[in-house]
Amino acid sequence: MTTAIIVGAQWGDEGKGKIVDLFTPNADYVVRFQGGANAGHTLVINGEKTVLHLLPSGVLHPNVHCIIGNGVVIDPKACMDEITELQKRHLIQDPEKLSISPNAHVVMPYHRQIDQLREAQLGDAKIGTTGRGIGPCYEDKVARTGIRMAELIDEKRLRKRLEKILPIKNKYIERMLDGEPLDLEAIIREYAILGRSLAPYVRDVSADLARACAQKKHVLFEGAQGTALDVDHGTYPYVTSSTTVASGACSGSGVGPTMVDEVWGISKAYCTRVGSGPFPTELNNGTGEMLQKKGGEFGATTGRPRRCGWLDLFGLQYAARVNGLTGLVMTKLDVLSGFKTLSVATGYQKDGKPIANFPNDPTELDACTPIYTELPGWEEDVSLVRDINDLPQTARNYLKFVEDYLGIPITLVSVGPGREACIPLKKLF
């Protein structure tokens, strides 16, 4: 048995979906444990692109049991749309292959409206959310005013909860945000239908996972977003609203930490960020534009262009610590082909003096400038390389420099968007 957690080690968009999909053929269970439809995992298989927002990446494999844990906030319409689309492709034909926790909270229409109206009011100071209601839904979860899947699938309970909640939300929307109130009956009509459609998938996922571990099954936990967007350990308030680090896999699915064997972080060979907030290695120049163009750096969920910069090893060192990484997967190495010189941040300085630790406070981070180490690049196209020894020596030196700095092994290198474009260095299962 192996239980492994895959997490983003940067600001998200590191290619977790592809890597999870790559490992899934040898997994029995794939578990999504946090976030919502604000995440976007892009998979390219046999030239066909699939973008998933809520369902685990393992859903493209018919023999894998996929789980959406209690730590996820579920937009039921987005969830059903994904299920319906995949069923057209003859996937998820058996409801037993997908389990949704009854304790997972539901993104309601007023969550989306509040999210969008708040961002509009903030103007230039906006957080940069996707406007999909994720933050307001997590707020209600903590405030104990949320609606869970167990209530969504029971129309009487759904009505009872909404009769108490909606009048308060409408007052807030109208008086504080200058928005239009929502109609109770319209919401119940739409969401009762969605509840009935999703009911066959709702079951106790914590018990399912306990049985899987007892039976020595292979379990893969799939994170969304990235370490620097963690609500506790990221660059708050420029963060997402959930626990994106490895410990979130336990609380977000109902398993204990002693069940986890491996924690692998995913990092691009450079660095990107979507939305507002500090980004020390950002390149607002032609090099940044070249990385964006070569890497196709546009959000899978929003289509927003990603900010691009050099690899930040100082930030990755922090990610390795807070996640307890046992391995690192590096993606998009092929994008660096053609750069004569590569820079990597090996430290930060503030007021002209080096600092000891990565500061996740945005004010302090904004005051820092990277300390770069320059490494020679390579001209060769590496997208067809499948053996580490076939990489240019300077590319291998680049990977070795990262390993030595972090003190953890690189376990896999991705050199293109397709499933086959990988150089495996260590087996997970």
ABEGO torsion letter per residue (X at the ends): XBBBBBBBABAEGAGAAAAAAAAAAABABBBBABEBAABBBBBBBGGBBBBBAABBAAAABAABBBBBBAABBBBAAAAAAAAAAAAAAGBGABAAABBBBAABBBBBAAAAAAAAAAAAAAEAABAGBAGAGAAAAAAAAAAGABBBAAAAABAAAAAAAAAAAAAAAAAAAAAAAGBBBBBAAAAAAAAAAAAAAAAAABBBAAAAAAAAAAAGBBBBBBBBEBAAABAAABBOABBBABBABAAAAAAAAGBBAAABABBBBBBBABBBBBEBEBBAABBBBAAAAAAAAAAGBBBAAAGBBBBBBBBBAAAAAAAAAAAGBABBBBBGAAAABGBABBBBBAEBBBGGBBBABBBABAAAAAABBBBBBBBBBBABBAAABABAAABBAAAAAAAAAAAAAAGBBBABBBAEABAABBBBABBAX
